[in-house]
Amino acid sequence: MIRLPKLSIVVPVYMVEPYLKKCVQSLLNQTFTDIEIILVDDGSPDKCGDICDEFARSDQRVRVIHKANGGLSSARNVGVGVAKGEYIGFVDSDDWVAKEMYEKLINAAEKADADIACCGIYHVKRGQTSVYYAFEHDQIFEHDEAVKKVLLNHFKSFAWNKIYKKELFEGLRYPVGWYHEDLALTYLLYERAKRMVGIKDACYYYLKRSGSITFKASAECKYHDFYFAYKIRIFIY
């Protein structure tokens, strides 16, 4: 009988050659080792695909999927579709995580019998690191309170500073071709979760750089933000 990993970590990869090794190495260095790392090469034209394959050859926990370019949502969705873990986590391929991050999140989720566990975030910008978001202390939130807080943006809607029970994604995927797609799905995952737990530790290092999607402020980005805000308002009503 094949033993399945406890946690699947999905990493969409596109044009991040200078950052990819640091990202993946931070996952391989996790104190929680019952993981699979799914690197989704989204048709990256640089050497990212080769770097992914190199990691797969050196560690059996790494799986690589090469696909035609379809964008961040498409890559995440492919990773979710093949994930074997009981829990799913996401890491953007220019970011990295503290070595205890997933051990802390798994322990918190199982202790609280929670479907989602969330940690704090560090901002890394121009070589300076600062706490961007964190809980004051470890906290457990029942369904209604958790949904309310994510809708009010008290919990950031980022996909990547959390772990989720895989079953929450049944029939749900990130919208392809949209910017800030986290906004479109995170509140729906919280709606399905019976309980959420937040840990006080900031464990996720979020690199802000000029070439990232987050830095784009085009009219299209703004329209997508407006549309998702409208969808959330409809959901609230």
N, C-alpha and C positions, 0 to 999 in steps of 0.2 A: 504494500500500500504506500502510495506516494504521500509524503508529509508536506502539507502546504504551509507557506510562511504566514506568520502572524500579521505582518505589515507589508503592504506594497507601496513603494515610493515612486511616483511618476514624475519624470523630469523631461519636459519638452525642450528640445535642443535646436537652436537656429542662430547662426552667426554669433557665437559666443566663444570662439576659439581661445581668446586670452583668459577666460574665466572658468571654463568648463572643468578643468582638472581640479581646481580648488573646490568647486561645488561637489563633484562626485567623491573626491577624497574625504570630504567632511561627512558624507553618508557612509562610506566604507569604515570610517573611524568610530561609528556609533557604538556606544556601550550596549545598546540593545541590538543584538545581532540576528534575530530571527526575522530577517527582512529579505525582500527582493527589490532590486533597484531597476526600474524600467526606464531606459533611456530611449526617447522617441526622437530620432533624427528626422526633423521635418524638412527634408530636402535641403539641408544646409550646404551652400556652395563652397564653404571653406573646408578646413580639415577636421571639423567636429565629428563627422561620421567615422573617420579613422581613429580619433581619440576614443569614441564610444566603443568601437570594436576592440581596441587595446585594453580597455577596462574589462570587457567581457571575457577576454582571454586570460586575464590575470585573476579574476574572482568570479566564482560560479554563481554568486548572488546577483550578478549584473546580467540583465537581458537587454538586447538592443533591437529596436524596430526601425528600419529605414523606410521612409515613405515619401511620396511626393509632397511638396510644400502645400500646406492647407491652412497654416496659421496656428496660433497658440491653442485655441479651443479645439481644433481638429486633433492636434497632437495629444492634448489632455484626454480627449474622448477615446482615442485609440488606446492609451494607457489604461484607462478605466475598464475598457472592454476586455483587456487581456489579464488584468490584475487577478492574482490568486489569493491575496491576503484577506484576512478577516476585516482588517482596517486598511484604508487608503490615505496616503498623504501626498502632497504635491510640493515640489521645490522648483523654483525658476532657476534656469541653468547659469545665471550670472550671480546668484546668491549662494550663501552657505549657511550651515547650521551648527550650533554647539553640539559637542559630542554626546551630551546627555539628553538631548532634546526628545528623542523618541522614546527613550526609557521612561522619562518623566511623564510624557503624554499617555503612553500605554498604561502605566501604573495608575495614573489619575483616573483614566477612563474606566478601568476595571474596578478600582476601589469604589467609584461613585456609581457604577453601572450606567455609564453615560454613553450616548451614541456619538457625541462629538467632544473632543478635547482641544483646548486652545491655549497657546502660550503667547508671551509678549514678543515684541519686535524691536530690533535695533535698526536705526538708519545708519548707513555708511555713505558719506558724501564728501568728496574731495579729501579723502583720507581721515575724516573725522567720524567717530562713532558716537551715537547718542541714542538714548531710549526714545523710541517713537510712540510705543503703545505698550501698556502693561497693566495687569490687574494689581490692585493694592495687596491682595492676599489670595490664597487659593479659595475658590468659590464654586458652589454648585448651583445651577439654575434649572428649575423645572421648565417644562415645555413652554408654557404661556409667557413666562418672564424672558426666556431665552429668545423667543420669536420677537417679542416686543423690543428687546434691546438691539437685535440685529437690524430690525426695520428702522429704528431710530439712529442707527449707525453708532451706538454705544459699543458694539462689537464690530470691528472692521470686517468688511466682506471679503477680504483677500482669501484666496483658496489655500494659501501655502503655510500659514502658521497654525495649522490644525491637523487633526486626524479625524476620519469619519468611518463609521461602520459602512462596509461596502454595500450593504443592502439598501442604504439610503439612496443610492444612485440608480436603483431599479427604475427603468423607464425615463430617467433624467440624464441629460447631457448638457454641456456648455454650448451656447449658440455659436455656430461657426460664422466667421466673417465679421464679428463685432469686436469693438474695443471694450475694455473693462468688463469683460464677460462674467467676471466673478459676481458682479451686482445682480446678474440675471438668475443666478442659480443658488447662491449661498442661502438666501432666506427660505428657499423651497426645501433645502436640505435641513435647515433648522425646524421648519414646519413638520418634517417627518420624524425628527428626533424627540424621544421622550424626555431626554435630560442632556444638559451640556455642562461641562466642567472647565473652568479656567484656572490655570496655574500662574503664580505670581512671577515666575522666572521669565525673563526675556531670553529666548533661545534661537530666534531666527534673525539672520543678518541680511537685511534688505539693501542691496546696492543700488543707489540712485545714480544713473549715468545718462548722459545726453542722448545716447542712441537707443534707449529702452522705450517700450511702448508707453510707459507711464509718463514720460516727458513729452509725448506728443499732445499738442493742444489744438489740433485741427478742428474745423467746423464739424467734420464727421464724428470725431471723438465726442464733442459737446452734444451733438445730436443723439448719439448712443446713450450718453449719460442721462439726457433728458427723457429718452424713451424708456429706459429702465426705471427711472424714478416714477414715471407715469404708470408703468406696469405694477410697481410696488404699491403705489397709491390705490390702484384698482384692487389689488390683493387685500390691502387693509380694509377697504370698504366691504 
